[in-house]
Amino acid sequence: MFRFAQHDKRAIKLENCSALVTGASAGIGREFARQLAGRANSLVLVARRAECLELLQTELTNRNPRLTVHYRTVDLAEPSQLESLVSWLDQNKINIDLLVNNAGLGDLGPFATSDPGRNHQIMAVNMVALTSLTHALIPKMIGRGHGAILNVSASAGFLPIAGFAVYAASKAYVNSFSQALRAELRSTGVSVTTLCPGPIHTEFQEVAKRPGNQPEHGPEFIHVSVEKVVSDTLTAMEADRALVIPGLLMKIGMALVRLTPLSILRRASQLSAKRNAGTETLR
Ligand SMILES: NC(=O)c1ccc[n+]([C@@H]2O[C@H](COP(=O)([O-])OP(=O)(O)OC[C@H]3O[C@@H](n4cnc5c(N)ncnc54)[C@H](OP(=O)(O)O)[C@@H]3O)[C@@H](O)[C@H]2O)c1
């Protein structure tokens, strides 16, 4: 069984856990599923693209014959589909020990010209679905006296970002919510960890770019591989760490950001947005 050792610092054992990963059809979520597959008893993979989830299910069960892998096609922006997912878990008596709230998306460009539907989707997936799924699953974790929640946020959540306003604000919500939840759940045996990565090569930038624009990847030297992001995070969860910022440069950068007055961060964000707008004009 999935157990927490009851030391001063609660260590999380991922062996034989039952995990649910949202956004498992690509990028970071798919890598979480791959790295958990050798350790977990069962996985529930959630996203919209059934064909990607089915391929991943086949890959994981071929490699780990004793592993049970379910997949559910769910649009997390649709509350009714989220409710159906929770009912399906109940009907099938699947108790989740580890919830990886990973699904997310962004929109790169000025807020004034943004698509309201896309803004709604960002808020619905990045904030509402993460909150609702956590709310649905924690009572049973508390009842059992153990469980773990991993909320995938972003370093973007530490600062206002002109040209990425709704996304950065949605991740600021995830950061604040996760820290408060961790404090609330401290005596229950349920652990909460927040992952705040910088840029990683996944489909994220392609999804976030506006029609006709090129994806923005940022400088290569601050990128961390998706494999390292996930392995560092699983190690950090096992050490009961509250916050994970993969990569030394991102760690240093975010430490500086957190010491910098908001007025300076805002000014830097404004200058960077102006520079990006200039680059757009040149394209
Ligand atoms: N890549 C980066 O640079 C970076 C940096 C910091 C933080 N992050 C965060 O990391 C998380 C994962 O991003 P990623 O880089 O792996 O991006 P990705 O490759 O684009 O993957 C995003 C995942 O979210 C799922 N998703 C999006 N909208 C959904 C919806 N409405 N319903 C259900 N699933 C949905 C996608 O599945 P379907 O399309 O199949 O539904 C996909 O599996 C996000 O929360 C992102 O904000 C990424």
The ligand as an ORCA input file, in Angstrom:
! r2SCAN-3c Opt
* xyz 0 1
  N       6.558     23.887    -21.200
  C       6.878     24.926    -20.450
  O       7.733     25.742    -20.828
  C       6.236     25.101    -19.094
  C       6.863     25.940    -18.168
  C       6.294     26.121    -16.914
  C       5.112     25.474    -16.593
  N       4.512     24.648    -17.506
  C       3.256     24.012    -17.107
  O       3.370     22.615    -17.235
  C       2.094     22.039    -17.472
  C       2.191     21.082    -18.631
  O       2.575     21.809    -19.782
  P       3.434     21.167    -20.955
  O       4.639     21.987    -21.093
  O       3.563     19.714    -20.796
  O       2.476     21.540    -22.185
  P       1.869     20.648    -23.358
  O       2.926     19.785    -23.969
  O       1.132     21.615    -24.226
  O       0.826     19.696    -22.594
  C      -0.342     20.233    -22.027
  C      -1.247     19.104    -21.568
  O      -2.444     19.685    -21.007
  C      -3.571     19.074    -21.602
  N      -4.696     19.983    -21.701
  C      -4.730     21.253    -22.194
  N      -5.982     21.725    -22.192
  C      -6.778     20.731    -21.683
  C      -8.174     20.607    -21.465
  N      -9.034     21.580    -21.766
  N      -8.642     19.449    -20.942
  C      -7.789     18.436    -20.667
  N      -6.458     18.495    -20.845
  C      -5.969     19.630    -21.369
  C      -3.092     18.650    -23.002
  O      -3.863     17.550    -23.465
  P      -4.921     17.567    -24.672
  O      -4.489     18.629    -25.641
  O      -4.838     16.182    -25.228
  O      -6.214     17.839    -24.023
  C      -1.669     18.210    -22.718
  O      -1.654     16.865    -22.300
  C       1.129     23.213    -17.695
  O       0.376     23.441    -16.530
  C       2.071     24.380    -17.989
  O       1.493     25.611    -17.609
  C       5.049     24.444    -18.746
*
